[in-house]
Structure formats: C-alpha cells, structure tokens
Amino acid sequence: MLNALSIRNVVLIDRLDMNFGPGLTALTGETGAGKSIILDALGLALGMRGVKSLVRNGTTQASVSAVFTLAVGHPAYALLEEAGVDGDAGEDLVLRRTLGADGRSRAFINDQPVSARLLQDVGGKVLEIHGQHDGQGLLNAATHRALLDDYGNLQPVAARVGDLWQALQTARDRLHEITARREEIEQQSDFVRASLEELNRLDPISGEEQTLADERAFLMQAHNLAEKVKSASTILHDGRGLEAGLSSALGALEQAIAQLSDGPQSETVKAPLTRSAGALERALIEMSEAALALDEAGQVLDVRPEQMDQVEERLFALRAAARKHNVAVDGLAELRAELTGQLDRAENLADEEKTARVAFENLQKQYRTAAEALAQKRAQVGKKLEQVLARELAPLKMEKARFAVHQTLLPEDRCGASGCDQIHFEVSTNPGTPFGPLGAIASGGELSRFSLALKASLASKDGPSAMIFDEIDQGVGGAVADAVGRRLSALSRDAQVLMVTHSPQVAARADTQIRVEKYIKDKATLTRLRILDADERREEIARMLAGADVSDEARSAARALLETG
C-alpha cells in the first residue's frame, strides 16, 4: 500500500507531503489544477523516465519519495535481495528519485543508491498506474500473450519454454558450426591425404636440411682431399725406404751405444747418442701413427660415386616439397603432424557432429513438448478469462458485449522464445456482430471499461497491492459512470486504489476524496493536495455536477450520490 508521497520542486509543486489510506481514494479538481503532475511525480519515484522539464522553474533539483507498506513475502523483497539492497519485511519501503535541471537523475531504495532499472522493476511490483489511454495498450496484439500469461500465472511455464528456446538456438548454432567445420575439412581432405602420403613417403626429419647441406659440401671437397691424402700416404709407404732408413739408423745407434766402454768420456758420448736414438724411435712411432691416420682418412674420403647424387636428390626433394606447401624445410615434419591432426579432427568432428545432432534433436523434442503444453494451458486460461471478463463487463453496463481470446498455432519455422502460438483479444460489442480486434470498439468509453474489466480480472492475481487509475472513466457518464465507480470500489477491497476522475458518480464511491487545486504564493502559481471533509466533499461533487456555478440542486444531487455511494 502507498502510505505517503513527498514531492519537492516538480513543475507547479514546490513542497507537498501527503498520506494515503487503504480502500478507494479519489483525486479530483478542475482541469489544469495539476492532477497529471501528481502522477508524473509518482511515476518518477517508480523509476519511469524523467525529463528535465519536470524540475520546477528556478530550482536546480526535483525530488520525489514514495513510502510503501508491503506484506511479508511480497515479490519486491526478492528483487531487493537479489540486488543486495537492504529491505526487511515489515518495514516501510522507500522509493526515492532526484532529477537535476540538467536532466541527470539518481535513484534510491531505502536510502541506498540503486540503478534506475532496479527502481523501475521494484516500482512495477508495488504499484500500477493505468492512464486514461491505457486501453491503447490493449489495441496492440503483441501485449495480449503476456497479459494472458500474467493472468494464468503461466510465467514459469513460459520461462521454461523461453529457456529451452535459447538452449535450442545454442545447440543449433553449435551443430551448424561443427557441420561447417567438418564440411570444410572434408572439402580439403583429398588434398590433405595426398599431401600426407607424399610427406609420409618423404619422411622429413627436423634439422635434416642442414645435415644434408653439410654432407653435400663435404662430398664436393672429398675428391680433392682424397688425392692429397693418397699422395701423402704414398710418400710414407713408397719404396724410397724412409722407414727402413730410420730403422737402420736406429739399429746402428743402438749398437754403438752398446759398444761404448765405461768411463767419463764414454758417458759424454753416450748421452747424445741415447737422445738421438730416442728421437728416431719416436719418429718411427709417429710415422706409423701418421700412416694409420692417413689410411683412416682415406677410408672416409673413399666416397661412392652415387653418394653425391643420393644426397642432392634428397635435399632437392625436401626443398621442392617445402616450396609446394609454402613452408620451410624444417617445417615439413610439423606440417606432416598438422595434416595428420586434421584428418584425426575430421574423424573427431564427425563424432562431435553426431553428438551435437542428438543434443539438438533432444532439445527440439523438449521444446516442442513444452511449447505444446504451454499452448494448451493458454487455451484453457483463455477460456477462463473469457468467462471472468464476461462477468466483469455486466456490472459495467456492457452485458451484451462478448470477449474472446483467439489463439493461432504457428508452424515450426515461426516458433520462438514465447512458444508456438499467438494470442490476440477480440470483441463483439453488439449481438449479431462478428468478433473483431479491440480497435473495432467505437467509443473510448467502451475501451476504458474493457481496460478496467481486464485490470479487475487480473487484480485477483499476485500483483501490486496498489493501483492508480487516471481518468479511466473518460467518455462515460450517468449509469455507466456509476457502474465504473462501483467496480472500482469493489476492486479496492482487495487492493488500494487511487483514481483521478472528473466523474461525480465515480468520485462519490471513494472512501477518501483529495482535491488537487492551484493557489498563488509569492506571485507564483502552485499546486497542492487537500483531503476534503464531508462538507467540502459534498461541495466538490456538486461542482463536478454543475460546473463553476454550484446550485442547491447540484448540492442536493451531490448529497444523494454520497449517500448511495
């Protein structure tokens, strides 16, 4: 319930504080007194769009606070908890909005800064404002499905359908992606397989190019080197007797050393002879090792004629393959592994595609089942709404009007997050006339009453405990206006109802009547609210009946309306 409203510097309102009670409250006043300003200010506190023109001229900031008392377990508390905003059940809920002259606004809930979106979401849970043109929303068939779902408490079922639809789209996208990748690889598979067969035959090894290049360079030098080694070896092994001469000289020195007699002079000769013999012995050893080394080198340099051809053929084959695949020679081994991986992935993608297709088809079945169940529930709820609305229309003097919920089942390719059916409301205002869109209703009064009947039907559901109707009685009068007042009064038994009205029949049904009026202060025109006592209320209703010149007959008629109200 809306307990209190505080407005500062909104258009013609400089300062306004008003408390509200339960039941039905009527806001009346002359045209232009500022009733719409009150609603604009309240809408600002509920998170609706704020425009800088709402800020009173000459001030820098407007502010509006609305205080609500909610039942324990009210849906607004769940929103606050999810957003991390303090809001204890049983305590007043304060929605506040400030709006600067520059158009910037700030939102608060229980004095905690929040986003305008959260303020709007919470505001929509605690109070509904239905304007005199609210029925225009009923003309938009796009809103009818949501209205029906709200009425039938089908939101959880509809949300499940929406979730399945989103999951289905994700599964479809994944299936398409995997299929496209598999087809792309398959289109290249012949080339990949041929390339892989070529590389498997080639069997490239990382670093092989440098090894072959080094071997080729060595082989190109091998013939020249072999000639030199052969020449050196010939010198060591030819018949000139170098080794024999050294051996003979060594033998002669060894004999001479052996024949020396003892004595100081003999020792003087023996020492150099011994050194010479040692040198000759080492020379023979080194000469033998040199010959062996030359033989070893000769074996290495003994290159087969076809060896160079083999090395060059291998090197040129590797380089040709590298050019063909536009990679470095050392990258051929990596390319081979990559192509092998592509073929493996193609096989894996085929398995993935099968899995993805099964998942997609399962979700498709789940979605169809859920959408069909939702359509069936909507059909059932639609019939119920037709019956309930028929009962609502009778007290509003539209007992001859007929209301129908028309359901159209959609083909699979037109299904969506809301299901596989479309809902639109149709009406026949006179017996014998065919059903047609709500826009076929001729008078605005009939459309207003249809709007009221629909809101009254929905009011029995878990919705806001406070509602405001802004001149929803527009275009009706007399007995019809009295019927509208009766229905609003009955509606206020289950929810707090505030109404802006110019109809005396409707105002007379209110539990409380508040007059919106202009006054002059410091040469400025301002708007204020005033709760009327019994005498003031009778005079106000008389004014609404007679106009500016209130007669005794008007006062008497006002008294009668209040007594019957």
Beta strands, then each sheet from edge to edge (+ up, - down):
strand 1: 2-10
strand 2: 13-19
strand 3: 24-28
strand 4: 61-68
strand 5: 93-100
strand 6: 105-109
strand 7: 112-114
strand 8: 128-130
strand 9: 402-409
strand 10: 421-428
strand 11: 436-437
strand 12: 466-470
strand 13: 496-500
strand 14: 512-521
strand 15: 524-531
sheet 1: 2+ 1- 4+ 5- 6+ 7-
sheet 2: 8+ 12+ 13+ 3+ 14+ 15-
sheet 3: 9+ 10- 11+
end
